[in-house]
């Protein structure tokens, strides 16, 4: 049963992405999987639980791809660039998660008190924090308050995600994001560093 869970969550995500949470039924998800509605209760306690698990799984995949890009990069500056651009561009290729976000922008709220996926987003902030900390420790980035910088940068990032993928003037926002990363990064690097 647990080996089938990723397929169940992916099928559920596709249905929720297509119809939105309110219009998606457990019957539709079960039909997409070739299961009975009752069999879905082996994987989740109900529609809301299935939705939470499916979205959490998709957000975790996003986070994993970003983490892999950071691991492959060399310097703290390269890691910051890899993190920024992989995290930002990921949704352009993930139609299902992007459509979920369009239907339900509250899965990525601006304020953590209202965040239904706080733990996942906290892990993402920790990836960012570790890149910043490595940059400070290697004397690449100037000293700064890690907690404040992490919250600020992650908040700016979320704003760009919502502007680009929910409110959508993608081309203009993508250029603005690239310019913002350049501005932020060059504001982090010590002046006169060789």
Phi and psi restraints in degrees (value plus and minus 20) as a CYANA .aco file:
   2 UNK   PHI     -88.2   -48.2
   2 UNK   PSI     -46.8    -6.8
   3 UNK   PHI     -89.1   -49.1
   3 UNK   PSI     -42.1    -2.1
   4 UNK   PHI    -110.6   -70.6
   4 UNK   PSI     -32.2     7.8
   5 UNK   PHI     -75.1   -35.1
   5 UNK   PSI     -67.1   -27.1
   6 UNK   PHI     -77.6   -37.6
   6 UNK   PSI     -59.0   -19.0
   7 UNK   PHI     -86.4   -46.4
   7 UNK   PSI     -58.9   -18.9
   8 UNK   PHI     -83.6   -43.6
   8 UNK   PSI     -66.1   -26.1
   9 UNK   PHI     -85.3   -45.3
   9 UNK   PSI     -58.6   -18.6
  10 UNK   PHI     -85.8   -45.8
  10 UNK   PSI     -62.5   -22.5
  11 UNK   PHI     -83.9   -43.9
  11 UNK   PSI     -62.1   -22.1
  12 UNK   PHI     -82.6   -42.6
  12 UNK   PSI     -64.2   -24.2
  13 UNK   PHI     -78.8   -38.8
  13 UNK   PSI     -63.7   -23.7
  14 UNK   PHI     -80.4   -40.4
  14 UNK   PSI     -62.9   -22.9
  15 UNK   PHI     -86.1   -46.1
  15 UNK   PSI     -65.8   -25.8
  16 UNK   PHI     -83.5   -43.5
  16 UNK   PSI     -56.4   -16.4
  17 UNK   PHI     -86.5   -46.5
  17 UNK   PSI     -57.7   -17.7
  18 UNK   PHI     -94.1   -54.1
  18 UNK   PSI     -64.8   -24.8
  19 UNK   PHI    -129.4   -89.4
  19 UNK   PSI     -33.2     6.8
  20 UNK   PHI      64.7   104.7
  20 UNK   PSI     142.1   182.1
  21 UNK   PHI     -80.7   -40.7
  21 UNK   PSI     -68.9   -28.9
  22 UNK   PHI     -83.3   -43.3
  22 UNK   PSI     -59.8   -19.8
  23 UNK   PHI    -107.4   -67.4
  23 UNK   PSI     -33.0     7.0
  24 UNK   PHI     -99.9   -59.9
  24 UNK   PSI     116.6   156.6
  25 UNK   PHI    -133.6   -93.6
  25 UNK   PSI     136.0   176.0
  26 UNK   PHI     -83.1   -43.1
  26 UNK   PSI     -51.0   -11.0
  27 UNK   PHI     -81.2   -41.2
  27 UNK   PSI     -62.5   -22.5
  28 UNK   PHI     -83.4   -43.4
  28 UNK   PSI     -61.4   -21.4
  29 UNK   PHI     -86.5   -46.5
  29 UNK   PSI     -65.8   -25.8
  30 UNK   PHI     -80.1   -40.1
  30 UNK   PSI     -62.6   -22.6
  31 UNK   PHI     -82.5   -42.5
  31 UNK   PSI     -61.9   -21.9
  32 UNK   PHI     -81.5   -41.5
  32 UNK   PSI     -48.6    -8.6
  33 UNK   PHI    -115.1   -75.1
  33 UNK   PSI     -29.5    10.5
  34 UNK   PHI      52.8    92.8
  34 UNK   PSI      10.2    50.2
  35 UNK   PHI    -135.4   -95.4
  35 UNK   PSI     149.5   189.5
  36 UNK   PHI    -107.9   -67.9
  36 UNK   PSI     140.1   180.1
  37 UNK   PHI     -78.8   -38.8
  37 UNK   PSI     -59.9   -19.9
  38 UNK   PHI     -81.4   -41.4
  38 UNK   PSI     -55.2   -15.2
  39 UNK   PHI     -86.3   -46.3
  39 UNK   PSI     -47.2    -7.2
  40 UNK   PHI     -83.2   -43.2
  40 UNK   PSI     -47.5    -7.5
  41 UNK   PHI     -89.0   -49.0
  41 UNK   PSI     -28.2    11.8
  42 UNK   PHI     -94.1   -54.1
  42 UNK   PSI     -40.0     0.0
  43 UNK   PHI    -128.8   -88.8
  43 UNK   PSI     -42.9    -2.9
  44 UNK   PHI    -176.6  -136.6
  44 UNK   PSI     134.9   174.9
  45 UNK   PHI     -99.3   -59.3
  45 UNK   PSI     -30.6     9.4
  46 UNK   PHI     152.8   192.8
  46 UNK   PSI    -193.3  -153.3
  47 UNK   PHI     -81.7   -41.7
  47 UNK   PSI     -66.0   -26.0
  48 UNK   PHI     -83.6   -43.6
  48 UNK   PSI     -62.3   -22.3
  49 UNK   PHI     -83.1   -43.1
  49 UNK   PSI     -62.1   -22.1
  50 UNK   PHI     -83.8   -43.8
  50 UNK   PSI     -62.0   -22.0
  51 UNK   PHI     -80.1   -40.1
  51 UNK   PSI     -69.4   -29.4
  52 UNK   PHI     -78.7   -38.7
  52 UNK   PSI     -64.5   -24.5
  53 UNK   PHI     -87.4   -47.4
  53 UNK   PSI     -60.6   -20.6
  54 UNK   PHI     -86.0   -46.0
  54 UNK   PSI     -65.0   -25.0
  55 UNK   PHI     -87.5   -47.5
  55 UNK   PSI     -61.8   -21.8
  56 UNK   PHI     -80.4   -40.4
  56 UNK   PSI     -60.3   -20.3
  57 UNK   PHI     -83.6   -43.6
  57 UNK   PSI     -63.3   -23.3
  58 UNK   PHI     -87.0   -47.0
  58 UNK   PSI     -61.5   -21.5
  59 UNK   PHI     -84.6   -44.6
  59 UNK   PSI     -57.4   -17.4
  60 UNK   PHI     -87.2   -47.2
  60 UNK   PSI     -57.7   -17.7
  61 UNK   PHI     -81.4   -41.4
  61 UNK   PSI     -63.5   -23.5
  62 UNK   PHI     -78.3   -38.3
  62 UNK   PSI     -69.6   -29.6
  63 UNK   PHI     -82.0   -42.0
  63 UNK   PSI     -59.1   -19.1
  64 UNK   PHI     -82.9   -42.9
  64 UNK   PSI     -64.2   -24.2
  65 UNK   PHI     -81.8   -41.8
  65 UNK   PSI     -60.0   -20.0
  66 UNK   PHI     -85.9   -45.9
  66 UNK   PSI     -65.7   -25.7
  67 UNK   PHI     -78.8   -38.8
  67 UNK   PSI     -59.9   -19.9
  68 UNK   PHI     -84.4   -44.4
  68 UNK   PSI     -60.9   -20.9
  69 UNK   PHI     -83.6   -43.6
  69 UNK   PSI     -59.3   -19.3
  70 UNK   PHI     -85.9   -45.9
  70 UNK   PSI     -63.5   -23.5
  71 UNK   PHI     -81.1   -41.1
  71 UNK   PSI     -54.8   -14.8
  72 UNK   PHI     -96.9   -56.9
  72 UNK   PSI     -40.0     0.0
  73 UNK   PHI     -98.7   -58.7
  73 UNK   PSI     138.3   178.3
  74 UNK   PHI    -112.8   -72.8
  74 UNK   PSI    -100.5   -60.5
  75 UNK   PHI     -95.7   -55.7
  75 UNK   PSI     142.9   182.9
  76 UNK   PHI     -77.1   -37.1
  76 UNK   PSI     -57.5   -17.5
  77 UNK   PHI     -83.3   -43.3
  77 UNK   PSI     -64.6   -24.6
  78 UNK   PHI     -84.5   -44.5
  78 UNK   PSI     -58.0   -18.0
  79 UNK   PHI     -85.0   -45.0
  79 UNK   PSI     -60.9   -20.9
  80 UNK   PHI     -83.3   -43.3
  80 UNK   PSI     -63.2   -23.2
  81 UNK   PHI     -84.6   -44.6
  81 UNK   PSI     -64.9   -24.9
  82 UNK   PHI     -81.7   -41.7
  82 UNK   PSI     -66.1   -26.1
  83 UNK   PHI     -79.3   -39.3
  83 UNK   PSI     -69.8   -29.8
  84 UNK   PHI     -80.4   -40.4
  84 UNK   PSI     -71.7   -31.7
  85 UNK   PHI     -97.9   -57.9
  85 UNK   PSI     -55.4   -15.4
  86 UNK   PHI     -86.2   -46.2
  86 UNK   PSI     -64.0   -24.0
  87 UNK   PHI     -83.4   -43.4
  87 UNK   PSI     -61.2   -21.2
  88 UNK   PHI     -92.7   -52.7
  88 UNK   PSI     -63.2   -23.2
  89 UNK   PHI    -104.4   -64.4
  89 UNK   PSI     -32.8     7.2
  90 UNK   PHI     -74.0   -34.0
  90 UNK   PSI     -64.8   -24.8
  91 UNK   PHI     -86.0   -46.0
  91 UNK   PSI     -41.6    -1.6
  92 UNK   PHI     -83.5   -43.5
  92 UNK   PSI     -48.2    -8.2
  93 UNK   PHI    -120.4   -80.4
  93 UNK   PSI     -35.4     4.6
  94 UNK   PHI    -123.8   -83.8
  94 UNK   PSI      66.1   106.1
  95 UNK   PHI     -77.9   -37.9
  95 UNK   PSI     -62.2   -22.2
  96 UNK   PHI     -84.5   -44.5
  96 UNK   PSI     -70.4   -30.4
  97 UNK   PHI     -85.7   -45.7
  97 UNK   PSI     -58.3   -18.3
  98 UNK   PHI     -81.2   -41.2
  98 UNK   PSI     -63.8   -23.8
  99 UNK   PHI     -87.4   -47.4
  99 UNK   PSI     -55.4   -15.4
 100 UNK   PHI     -79.5   -39.5
 100 UNK   PSI     -66.9   -26.9
 101 UNK   PHI     -82.7   -42.7
 101 UNK   PSI     -57.6   -17.6
 102 UNK   PHI     -84.4   -44.4
 102 UNK   PSI     -64.7   -24.7
 103 UNK   PHI     -89.8   -49.8
 103 UNK   PSI     -51.6   -11.6
 104 UNK   PHI    -161.4  -121.4
 104 UNK   PSI      53.1    93.1
 105 UNK   PHI     -82.8   -42.8
 105 UNK   PSI     -33.5     6.5
 106 UNK   PHI     -89.1   -49.1
 106 UNK   PSI     -29.5    10.5
 107 UNK   PHI     -92.4   -52.4
 107 UNK   PSI     -31.5     8.5
 108 UNK   PHI    -154.4  -114.4
 108 UNK   PSI      42.1    82.1
 109 UNK   PHI     -94.0   -54.0
 109 UNK   PSI     139.0   179.0
 110 UNK   PHI     -93.3   -53.3
 110 UNK   PSI     -47.1    -7.1
 111 UNK   PHI    -133.3   -93.3
 111 UNK   PSI     105.2   145.2
 112 UNK   PHI     -82.8   -42.8
 112 UNK   PSI     -44.8    -4.8
 113 UNK   PHI     -80.4   -40.4
 113 UNK   PSI     -47.9    -7.9
 114 UNK   PHI    -121.7   -81.7
 114 UNK   PSI      -9.3    30.7
 115 UNK   PHI    -104.7   -64.7
 115 UNK   PSI      90.8   130.8
 116 UNK   PHI     -92.1   -52.1
 116 UNK   PSI     -32.8     7.2
 117 UNK   PHI    -142.7  -102.7
 117 UNK   PSI      22.7    62.7
 118 UNK   PHI     -74.9   -34.9
 118 UNK   PSI     -65.4   -25.4
 119 UNK   PHI     -80.6   -40.6
 119 UNK   PSI     -63.8   -23.8
 120 UNK   PHI     -85.0   -45.0
 120 UNK   PSI     -65.8   -25.8
 121 UNK   PHI     -87.1   -47.1
 121 UNK   PSI     -51.0   -11.0
 122 UNK   PHI     -85.5   -45.5
 122 UNK   PSI     -59.3   -19.3
 123 UNK   PHI     -82.1   -42.1
 123 UNK   PSI     -59.0   -19.0
 124 UNK   PHI     -84.7   -44.7
 124 UNK   PSI     -62.2   -22.2
 125 UNK   PHI     -81.8   -41.8
 125 UNK   PSI     -56.0   -16.0
 126 UNK   PHI     -86.8   -46.8
 126 UNK   PSI     -54.5   -14.5
 127 UNK   PHI     -81.6   -41.6
 127 UNK   PSI     -68.2   -28.2
 128 UNK   PHI     -80.5   -40.5
 128 UNK   PSI     -65.7   -25.7
 129 UNK   PHI     -80.0   -40.0
 129 UNK   PSI     -61.2   -21.2
 130 UNK   PHI     -86.8   -46.8
 130 UNK   PSI     -55.2   -15.2
 131 UNK   PHI     -86.1   -46.1
 131 UNK   PSI     -64.5   -24.5
 132 UNK   PHI     -82.4   -42.4
 132 UNK   PSI     -64.0   -24.0
 133 UNK   PHI     -82.9   -42.9
 133 UNK   PSI     -62.3   -22.3
 134 UNK   PHI     -81.6   -41.6
 134 UNK   PSI     -60.4   -20.4
 135 UNK   PHI     -84.8   -44.8
 135 UNK   PSI     -58.9   -18.9
 136 UNK   PHI     -88.9   -48.9
 136 UNK   PSI     -65.3   -25.3
 137 UNK   PHI     -85.1   -45.1
 137 UNK   PSI     -49.8    -9.8
 138 UNK   PHI    -109.5   -69.5
 138 UNK   PSI     -17.1    22.9
 139 UNK   PHI      49.2    89.2
 139 UNK   PSI      -0.4    39.6
 140 UNK   PHI    -102.3   -62.3
 140 UNK   PSI     -64.6   -24.6
 141 UNK   PHI    -121.1   -81.1
 141 UNK   PSI     130.2   170.2
 142 UNK   PHI     -91.3   -51.3
 142 UNK   PSI     136.1   176.1
 143 UNK   PHI     -82.2   -42.2
 143 UNK   PSI     117.3   157.3
 144 UNK   PHI    -174.9  -134.9
 144 UNK   PSI     145.5   185.5
 145 UNK   PHI     -93.3   -53.3
 145 UNK   PSI      88.6   128.6
 146 UNK   PHI     -79.8   -39.8
 146 UNK   PSI     -63.2   -23.2
 147 UNK   PHI     -84.5   -44.5
 147 UNK   PSI     -66.4   -26.4
 148 UNK   PHI     -85.2   -45.2
 148 UNK   PSI     -64.6   -24.6
 149 UNK   PHI     -83.2   -43.2
 149 UNK   PSI     -61.4   -21.4
 150 UNK   PHI     -82.4   -42.4
 150 UNK   PSI     -67.8   -27.8
 151 UNK   PHI     -82.4   -42.4
 151 UNK   PSI     -64.4   -24.4
 152 UNK   PHI     -81.6   -41.6
 152 UNK   PSI     -71.2   -31.2
 153 UNK   PHI     -84.0   -44.0
 153 UNK   PSI     -59.8   -19.8
 154 UNK   PHI     -87.6   -47.6
 154 UNK   PSI     -56.2   -16.2
 155 UNK   PHI     -85.9   -45.9
 155 UNK   PSI     -61.6   -21.6
 156 UNK   PHI     -82.6   -42.6
 156 UNK   PSI     -63.9   -23.9
 157 UNK   PHI     -78.6   -38.6
 157 UNK   PSI     -66.8   -26.8
 158 UNK   PHI     -81.6   -41.6
 158 UNK   PSI     -58.4   -18.4
 159 UNK   PHI     -80.3   -40.3
 159 UNK   PSI     -63.7   -23.7
 160 UNK   PHI     -86.2   -46.2
 160 UNK   PSI     -59.0   -19.0
 161 UNK   PHI     -80.6   -40.6
 161 UNK   PSI     -68.4   -28.4
 162 UNK   PHI     -84.1   -44.1
 162 UNK   PSI     -66.4   -26.4
 163 UNK   PHI     -80.7   -40.7
 163 UNK   PSI     -60.9   -20.9
 164 UNK   PHI     -98.6   -58.6
 164 UNK   PSI     -66.5   -26.5
 165 UNK   PHI    -122.2   -82.2
 165 UNK   PSI     -35.7     4.3
 166 UNK   PHI    -126.5   -86.5
 166 UNK   PSI     -69.9   -29.9
 167 UNK   PHI    -107.6   -67.6
 167 UNK   PSI     -46.9    -6.9
 168 UNK   PHI      32.2    72.2
 168 UNK   PSI      66.9   106.9
 169 UNK   PHI    -144.7  -104.7
 169 UNK   PSI      52.3    92.3
 170 UNK   PHI     -74.8   -34.8
 170 UNK   PSI     -67.2   -27.2
 171 UNK   PHI     -82.4   -42.4
 171 UNK   PSI     -66.2   -26.2
 172 UNK   PHI     -85.7   -45.7
 172 UNK   PSI     -60.6   -20.6
 173 UNK   PHI     -90.9   -50.9
 173 UNK   PSI     -55.7   -15.7
 174 UNK   PHI     -81.9   -41.9
 174 UNK   PSI     -61.8   -21.8
 175 UNK   PHI     -85.7   -45.7
 175 UNK   PSI     -63.0   -23.0
 176 UNK   PHI     -81.2   -41.2
 176 UNK   PSI     -59.3   -19.3
 177 UNK   PHI     -83.3   -43.3
 177 UNK   PSI     -65.5   -25.5
 178 UNK   PHI     -79.5   -39.5
 178 UNK   PSI     -63.9   -23.9
 179 UNK   PHI     -84.8   -44.8
 179 UNK   PSI     -58.3   -18.3
 180 UNK   PHI     -86.0   -46.0
 180 UNK   PSI     -62.8   -22.8
 181 UNK   PHI     -82.2   -42.2
 181 UNK   PSI     -63.5   -23.5
 182 UNK   PHI     -80.1   -40.1
 182 UNK   PSI     -65.6   -25.6
 183 UNK   PHI     -84.2   -44.2
 183 UNK   PSI     -65.5   -25.5
 184 UNK   PHI     -84.5   -44.5
 184 UNK   PSI     -65.3   -25.3
 185 UNK   PHI     -85.2   -45.2
 185 UNK   PSI     -63.7   -23.7
 186 UNK   PHI     -94.7   -54.7
 186 UNK   PSI     -35.8     4.2
 187 UNK   PHI     -99.5   -59.5
 187 UNK   PSI     -39.5     0.5
 188 UNK   PHI    -107.9   -67.9
 188 UNK   PSI     -49.3    -9.3
 189 UNK   PHI     -97.7   -57.7
 189 UNK   PSI     116.8   156.8
 190 UNK   PHI     -82.6   -42.6
 190 UNK   PSI     119.0   159.0
 191 UNK   PHI     -89.7   -49.7
 191 UNK   PSI     120.0   160.0
 192 UNK   PHI      58.6    98.6
 192 UNK   PSI     -10.6    29.4
 193 UNK   PHI     -95.2   -55.2
 193 UNK   PSI     122.1   162.1
